[in-house]
Amino acid sequence: MKKVVKFGGSSLASAEQFKKVGDIIRSDASRRYVVPSAPGKRHSKDTKVTDMLYACYALAEADKDFSAALQKIRARYDEIIKGLGLKMNLDSEFKTIEKNFKDKAGSDYAASRGEYLNGIIMAEYLGFPFIDAAEVIRFDAKGNFDADTTDSLLKTRLEKNEYAVVPGFYGAYKNGTVKTFSRGGSDITGSIVAKAARVDVYENWTDVSGFLMADPRIVKNPKQIRTVSYKELRELSYMGASVLHEDAIYPARIADVPINIRNTNDPEDPGTMIVSPERAEQLISGESSRDIITGIAGSKDFTVVTLYKNMMSQERGFVRRILGILDDYDINFEHLPSGIDTVSVVMSNKQINGRLDEILVEFQSRLRPDSIDVIENIAQIATVGHKMSARRGTAATLFTALANAGVNIRMIDQGSSELNIIVGVDNNDFNKAIQAIYRAFVEA
Amino acid sequence: MKKVVKFGGSSLASAEQFKKVGDIIRSDASRRYVVPSAPGKRHSKDTKVTDMLYACYALAEADKDFSAALQKIRARYDEIIKGLGLKMNLDSEFKTIEKNFKDKAGSDYAASRGEYLNGIIMAEYLGFPFIDAAEVIRFDAKGNFDADTTDSLLKTRLEKNEYAVVPGFYGAYKNGTVKTFSRGGSDITGSIVAKAARVDVYENWTDVSGFLMADPRIVKNPKQIRTVSYKELRELSYMGASVLHEDAIYPARIADVPINIRNTNDPEDPGTMIVSPERAEQLISGESSRDIITGIAGSKDFTVVTLYKNMMSQERGFVRRILGILDDYDINFEHLPSGIDTVSVVMSNKQINGRLDEILVEFQSRLRPDSIDVIENIAQIATVGHKMSARRGTAATLFTALANAGVNIRMIDQGSSELNIIVGVDNNDFNKAIQAIYRAFVEA
């Protein structure tokens, strides 16, 4: 058994948190590769070290004095080193950083030092070798992540190291210039290491015990999701649930490495397992009590434009012309539910971006529909569950719950072999609808 | 009050039926314009006069002796004339027909004689002027119905005739050459006359008391539909319900003339009114007991192809490329329900026409989806009802009924402001599903 363990910023914000992390790693010898983030907030008004680094470098770039700002950053690390009782100092590291800031090494380099330094401390604390991500995570000349080169560089390095610390968030071009992933990028590093090392599990340690079945701001104390498939997760996240970034899931997904979301502050909690649909079925069958649905997510502010035209189906290319117009406006539509002689276009208000009237004029002049109907302020809610649609009565439960809650259904979309049913409701009914669905499937 | 009354072939198959028709027309002085079909079947093993005419003309065209065949046709008319006690004969008419058959006047001309002769008898029987449709219903040089010219020709003629008989099914080119509508075309003639004469109602008399809420082969003694909007009717007919042909509805619809389907054998029955949505609302509010739904129709043998591709929504033009492939295969898709990262294409097996494997190969090579899922033998069922979707609980009732009947739902499609909900079920569940929906909405 081999595991990659990635720790988020809040898990590494202080010496106290570092100790929890150390206990977690030492308690399981299979936790061999450690991907740390930079120190996060110690309390709600604190500043993340990464943000401190960006601010500090901004001064450097403007040729202003940044020594006090850099000293503050160093203080964060020194506090951790001291708290852990380590016999090390970052003198030479900070000298190098100061010099590189003066040489305008770039904001990517600056930001990456948060993870880099935390990695050095982590390696010392655990007694693991430190592998600089700049040496093993490669970007190509266009600035895109070079998966193949990275995979081979990392594999070679990790084969020589049974245990290692690889800082998250950054890599480098072939010439060594540091480049970072988008923020939250340590999750990506963890996933890349998981793939390269062919581990059995990628543990992603954070400050929550996995994902919840619904937004806790809408549903009181929602249950935790124990097992979720990649596809389900993608659907929940698409609909607004705050989960891992897609880029962070991709490498683990293609290597079929399960991702386990864990809570550093509650290490006994098994958290959420993100797995392939095949593994999901196995795991779910082992769960003592499993709800029919995996989760509910939704998002507000969509507009539904319905075009009616008699004998539309005989007018070849009608839908393609709609899509052509949307393309002209650079709009990615959400859904295209169709009836007989009607087709509806569901678009986010964000994509419409104030151009609705313009778009309607285009529709009118280029498609010549008999009528156009517009409903604004629609929320979409996805009720997600692996193989849910194959289970009899799911739709009945869903729509009965909505009817009893007095929610009007403005749109339904469920493709064949889907994992979910998407309903459109008025924005105003958004919370009520999610609460009703949750009650019907989870609390009933 | 002005009405056009059109009578189907079974309503005019014999002198006995003619008498019923005469009583109907004479009982209401507003029934001013009469559009007769050709004599239909008198009993289940009988032959329609139109079919006799086609067969007779086929002989003529092959330079064979057709006198016996023509004599049989004449016998049908003579029987009616005799039964009605009319003092007239068709000697000169049949002489002309015989001559024109020999001159190979065309099968359209031949077929049209069924309505032409019946119109002459009807005019004599009622004492109404006879207007030959060849003089007032015009086709353009390409063989398309010329609505504008017809409208003005007919209007002028009808203004001079308070009452008239206009035979159905045919018209003529400018040069007088007869051309027929597609079969069942007397319905079209009725609708054209209704529009030109600006009548208040177009009564379409047939052998059933209007439309039924469901197929009587599936649901036992389904209730009659009293009022249906054009749109609802279109949806029901699209889904397989046997109603008026779209072309027959169009002229009345654009003139906003209600169409009343009536039963010649049960003239007291009010039948079904086909009206604009606005009129439908008025009429429905006057009905003593009105069901939430207007009707249920469905049809079998569809295939659902679901394409799954991670992050599909970020791949601009994905759906357009699907439609492009369908275009290459000359396929009109039925629906395009979409989920997150998935889009399903619903096509009739008839449109696929044995090329499914080929199409899947195209999808695979041109779209590179992560996976393709195919479900064959799907039936689509539309539950239709004006403003049904705005009524709370409709979806709940529908899906609960299907769940209780043990029907698996394979697809749902409901656009915003739709009149209907379309569900996909297995072909095997087709009857069961329709019965369950009918029970839930009508019998409950």
Interface residues (C-beta under 8 A of the other chain):
Chain A: K231 R234 E235 Y238 M239 E246 Y250 V304 T306 Y308 N310 M311 S313 Q314 R316 G317 V319 R320 L323 G324 D327 N332 E334 H335 L336 P337 S338 G339 I340 D341 T342 V343 S344 V346 D373 I375 I378 A382 S389 A390 R392 G393 A395 A396 T397 L398 F399 T400 L402 A403 N404 G406 V407 N408 I409 R410 M411 I412 D413 Q414 G415 S416 S417 E418 L419 N420 I421 I422 G424
Chain B: K231 R234 E235 Y238 M239 E246 Y250 V304 T306 Y308 N310 M311 S313 Q314 R316 G317 V319 R320 L323 G324 D327 N332 E334 H335 L336 P337 S338 G339 I340 D341 T342 V343 S344 V346 D373 I375 I378 A382 S389 A390 R392 G393 A395 A396 L398 F399 T400 L402 A403 N404 G406 V407 N408 I409 R410 M411 I412 D413 Q414 G415 S416 S417 E418 L419 N420 I421 I422 G424
